[in-house]
Amino acid sequence: MSKKVFVSGCYDMLHSGHVAFFEEAAALGDLYVGLGSDSTIAELKGRKTINTEQERLYMVSALKAVKCAFVNRGSGLLDFEEDILELKPDIFFVNEDGHTPAKEALCKKLGINYVVRKRIPHGNLPVRSTTALRKECNIPYRIDLAGGWLDQPYVSKHYPGPVLTVSIEPDYDFNDRSGMSTSTRKKAIELWQTDIPVGDKEKLARTLFCYENPPGKAEISGSQDSLGIVMPGLNRLDYNGGYWPEKIHSIFDNDIIDWLEEHICLISLAPRSWGYNVLSETFIDAANTKALSDAANECWNSILEKNLEKFSENVRKSFEAQIKMFPKMVDKKVMENIEYYQSKAWGWKLSGAGGGGYLILISDNPVENSLKIRIRRT
């Protein structure tokens, strides 16, 4: 009797990457495909699908690799939970960019074999993603490594300090509301369509910052978002009570960039929920801000020295200082995930301001089922 293999996803604008994924999964047994409903995709990705759930269901069901397809009955990141309780699959199959600790934990609880594979195109075909098919877009994302929040004047007015950012190539469909500066990136796409224009990068970042924050906007997005997207390499942005940094120091040294790429990886968590308010509880004062600034400064020095132990320690200290000032950055689920990965990494932080997104790990060895990043160099 063949094993039951289950996969779940959106599968909008069906392409060769989807087919290769289904064929790889079907090699392990009879393939059952759960599709996210239109409402679930809108909730998780912040946009409508190109094809409706009934169109997507029709096309996926027509593939010879698929034994059965259906629309998942639930909602949220684990919208398939009710369905797999009924289906009782032997294997849950995901690509590495579809892996989350929540999926792995559910499979462990239910006794389902959880299989994670790299995304591999068929034969000599190009790598495909739905995002790329919508519009070929090379505009990067960004992550902050340390000092995040110091780009807000209501924080750095208490004590000056740096935010350290790296510009990340769009190799994955990074989740919306994940702290990867996705909202600023959408504004960049409105401005420039497919890539950052040639020209003075700081002026371009100012243009993006002003476009995202027109007069009268209630909450100003920090300038580390626009700078982190536009400025390639590793950037130190020094803030002192203003919206724009007083100094910008950029590093493009390949040895340092290679070193960062080797030791940084991401674990996908659930996106932040709509209406989440990280500012509902804060403890911002000079002492807490100084702790954040000191950790970011030490993090910068450790990167220049390529001192992994010191780098990891100060990424943690920066994150701890953030949580002390903004306790709503984390919840029970986030802390459980951090606790799980503490034995697998030397340092960790969240990719953004709370409640979900990506867990950024600093590790001496590859972390199973994690995503590697490419830092934009030019």
FIVEXTI-593705 format. One record per residue (C-alpha): residue in one letter; x, y, z. Coordinates in steps of 0.001 Angstrom, whole numbers, padded with zeros to 6 digits, always signed. Example, Ala and Ser with C-alpha at 12.3 -4.5 7.8 and 13.67 -1.06 7.14 Angstrom:
A+012300-004500+007800S+013670-001060+007140
END
This chain:
M+000000+000000+000000S+001451+003384-001035K+002258+005976+001616K+000180+009139+001733V+002246+012274+001062F+000789+015689+001896V+001864+019129+000672S+000201+022480+001230G+000531+025904-000364C-000960+028612-002538Y+000092+027353-006002D-001097+030502-007723M-000034+031037-011352L+001016+027381-011697H+004587+027080-013035S+007382+024547-013604G+008691+024956-010052H+005339+023809-008666V+005287+020803-011006A+008842+019787-010069F+007898+020072-006383F+004813+017869-006870E+006799+015286-008830E+009485+015107-006144A+006853+014666-003423A+004909+012088-005460A+008045+009946-005752L+007524+009151-002049G+003906+007968-002384D+000380+009061-003310L+000326+012871-003338Y-002428+014867-001639V-002354+018648-002099G-004008+021108+000271L-004464+024599-001176G-004768+027731+000889S-008146+029379+000433D-008413+032834-001119S-009170+034308+002303T-006191+032558+003932I-003763+033770+001235A-005071+037321+001602E-004566+037068+005365L-001032+035670+005193K+000363+037490+002144G-001592+040730+002296R-002759+040406-001336K-005303+038594-003469T-004371+035611-005602I-004309+035978-009385N-006338+032766-009732T-009252+031921-007455E-009182+028876-005211Q-011471+026984-007601E-009190+027737-010576R-006127+026710-008587L-007861+023545-007423Y-008816+022626-011015M-005273+023096-012360V-003495+021271-009522S-005981+018380-009662A-005261+017974-013384L-001569+017172-012836K-000693+013498-013159A+001577+013619-010091V-001395+014606-007881K-003730+011893-006580C-006105+014296-004841A-006311+018051-004199F-008612+020115-001982V-008926+023563-000419N-007823+023566+003209R-010688+024092+005621G-008842+026135+008220S-007124+029519+008267G-003745+030930+009186L-000339+029318+008791L-001668+025869+009816D-004843+026062+007756F-004474+022362+006880E-004519+021050+010469E-008130+019820+010379D-007546+018228+006976I-004484+016195+007917L-006198+014953+011074E-008737+013388+008718L-006294+012402+005958K-003671+010900+008282P-000716+011263+005877D+002499+009345+006409I+004674+012189+005116F+004422+015997+005172F+006674+017289+002365V+007948+020911+002206N+010643+022953+000484E+013169+024607+002779D+011551+028038+002262G+008200+026497+003248H+009527+025048+006496T+008356+026478+009814P+008866+025185+013353A+005073+025172+013774K+004652+022683+010911E+007455+020512+012247A+005992+020547+015767L+002531+019586+014490C+003964+016648+012528K+005911+015480+015554K+002748+015656+017655L+000745+013650+015089G+003503+011132+014261I+003868+012306+010649N+007268+012060+008948Y+008326+015661+008192V+010514+015858+005059V+012267+019084+004005R+013997+019326+000626K+015836+022049-001273R+014006+023763-004121I+015408+022137-007276P+014109+022990-010789H+013466+020197-013272G+016366+019460-015623N+017776+022642-017136L+014679+024732-016495P+015115+028048-014651V+014166+028504-011004R+010629+029835-010848S+008543+031579-008200T+005075+033095-008354T+006486+036459-007289A+008945+036419-010194L+006152+035581-012641R+004009+038444-011378K+006809+040842-012279E+010535+040206-012438C+011702+042268-009481N+015254+042547-008205I+014563+045083-005458P+016123+043659-002293Y+014807+043192+001222R+016760+044128+004344I+017502+042789+007785D+018912+044663+010744L+021570+042759+012645A+021682+044971+015727G+020488+048305+017082G+017010+048237+015545W+014702+050949+017018L+017545+053475+017292D+016347+054911+013971Q+013274+056205+015810P+013877+059688+017337Y+011833+058814+020418V+014466+056144+021154S+017802+057657+020078K+016990+060986+021794H+017770+059135+025032Y+021159+057879+023832P+022812+057862+020379G+023789+054660+018632P+024021+052658+015414V+021691+050353+013515L+023487+047688+011472T+021726+046604+008275V+022388+044341+005305S+020567+044433+001962I+019242+040961+001058E+018765+039665-002483P+015164+038530-003229D+015997+034834-003604Y+012849+033805-001709D+009298+035064-001474F+009917+036485+001982N+006737+036726+004030D+004842+039989+004349R+004699+041499+007850S+007918+039667+008678G+010349+042432+009585M+012185+042168+006251S+011028+045709+005386T+008367+044373+003023S+006127+047460+003291T+009016+049771+002362R+009967+047400-000469K+006433+047685-001873K+006867+051463-001928A+010206+050992-003695I+008443+048852-006315E+005823+051594-006786L+008647+054097-007366W+011122+052058-009394Q+009236+048922-010578T+011998+046323-010852D+015319+047493-009360I+017115+050251-007495P+018107+052950-010030V+021672+053935-010742G+022708+057004-008766D+023636+058300-005336K+022340+055606-002981E+021771+057894-000009K+019738+060322-002140L+017699+057420-003480A+017098+056184+000067R+015949+059692+001075T+013548+059699-001858L+012114+056329-000783F+011884+057467+002862C+009955+060601+001875Y+007682+058641-000474E+006801+056176+002292N+006309+058936+004878P+004288+061757+003285P+003233+064796+005370G+000540+063916+007859K+001427+060225+008236A+000687+059181+011822E+003553+056730+012369I+006824+057394+010576S+008627+054308+009288G+012248+054322+010440S+014842+055323+007853Q+016798+052098+008408D+014110+050464+006211S+014746+052621+003153L+018511+052755+003748G+018693+049016+004389I+016971+048260+001088V+018809+050778-001073M+022341+050642+000381P+024189+047444-000635G+026677+045647+001593L+026878+046026+005364N+025850+049437+006695R+026320+051199+009995L+023730+053967+010439D+024492+056273+013391Y+021428+057968+014902N+021271+060785+017441G+017677+061857+018001G+016813+062429+014320Y+014938+060604+011593W+018071+060395+009445P+021458+059074+010600E+024241+061561+011264K+026767+059194+009651I+026634+056213+007305H+029528+053767+007071S+029248+051095+004362I+031395+047983+003950F+031656+046002+000706D+034688+043884+001610N+034030+040433+000108D+035768+038605+002963I+033459+040220+005534I+030323+039767+003398D+031235+036118+002748W+031778+035625+006473L+028367+037074+007314E+026621+034941+004675E+028354+031840+005995H+027161+032360+009572I+023675+033905+009178C+020533+031886+008418L+016775+032349+008772I+013985+030215+010182S+010491+031116+008963L+007913+031851+011661A+004272+032843+011265P+003713+036396+009975R+002739+039049+012486S-001015+039201+012951W-002987+042126+011554G-003529+044885+014107Y-000504+043830+016146N+000715+046830+018163V+004266+046469+019427L+004067+049994+020903S+001247+049143+023303E+003783+048566+026094T+007235+050210+026164F+010020+050947+028647I+012226+053431+026796D+014801+055294+028873A+018481+056272+028747A+019739+053093+030448N+017865+050705+028161T+018759+052707+025052K+022434+052762+026059A+022380+048975+026448L+021016+048671+022892S+023597+051118+021547D+026502+049416+023333A+025514+046006+021976A+025236+047352+018425N+028650+049021+018690E+030235+045794+019936C+028440+043858+017215W+029994+046147+014591N+033480+045703+016051S+033097+041924+016164I+032081+041829+012493L+035167+043821+011518E+037261+041358+013535K+035261+038378+012166N+034938+037214+015758L+031973+034826+015661E+031643+034303+019399K+031630+038040+020102F+029321+038732+017147S+026804+036120+018325E+026915+037389+021913N+026195+040977+020897V+023422+040067+018472R+021781+038395+021483K+022484+041396+023733S+021018+043778+021177F+017884+041638+020916E+017585+041394+024708A+017862+045182+024966Q+015120+045555+022369I+012822+043206+024267K+013461+045084+027495M+012258+048296+025848F+009551+046680+023691P+008342+043512+025468K+005554+043054+022894M+008226+042147+020320V+007948+038555+021494D+005175+036232+022543K+005046+032722+023977K+005378+031060+020555V+008400+033149+019583M+010138+032355+022878E+009425+028637+022433N+011084+028752+018999I+014094+030605+020386E+014424+028055+023174Y+014329+025230+020622Y+017144+026733+018524Q+019383+027814+021412S+021268+024518+021203K+021712+024875+017425A+022977+028475+017217W+025248+030907+019049G+023122+034004+018575W+019559+034889+017609K+017091+037719+017108L+013817+038409+015322S+013872+039934+011863G+011604+042791+012899A+009454+044473+015459G+007589+041616+016882G+005234+038728+016904G+006588+036710+013997G+008445+036828+010715Y+011864+035185+010730L+014183+034023+013442I+017702+035139+012494L+020304+032669+013737I+024071+033105+014018S+025751+029725+013864D+029123+028095+013308N+027504+025147+011492P+024585+024860+009048V+021210+024798+010817E+018865+022155+009449N+015923+023463+007384S+017113+027067+007530L+017348+029597+004693K+020669+031084+003647I+020870+034712+002534R+022746+036560-000198I+023837+040072+000678R+023689+042574-002189R+027241+043713-002914T+026884+046378-005579
END
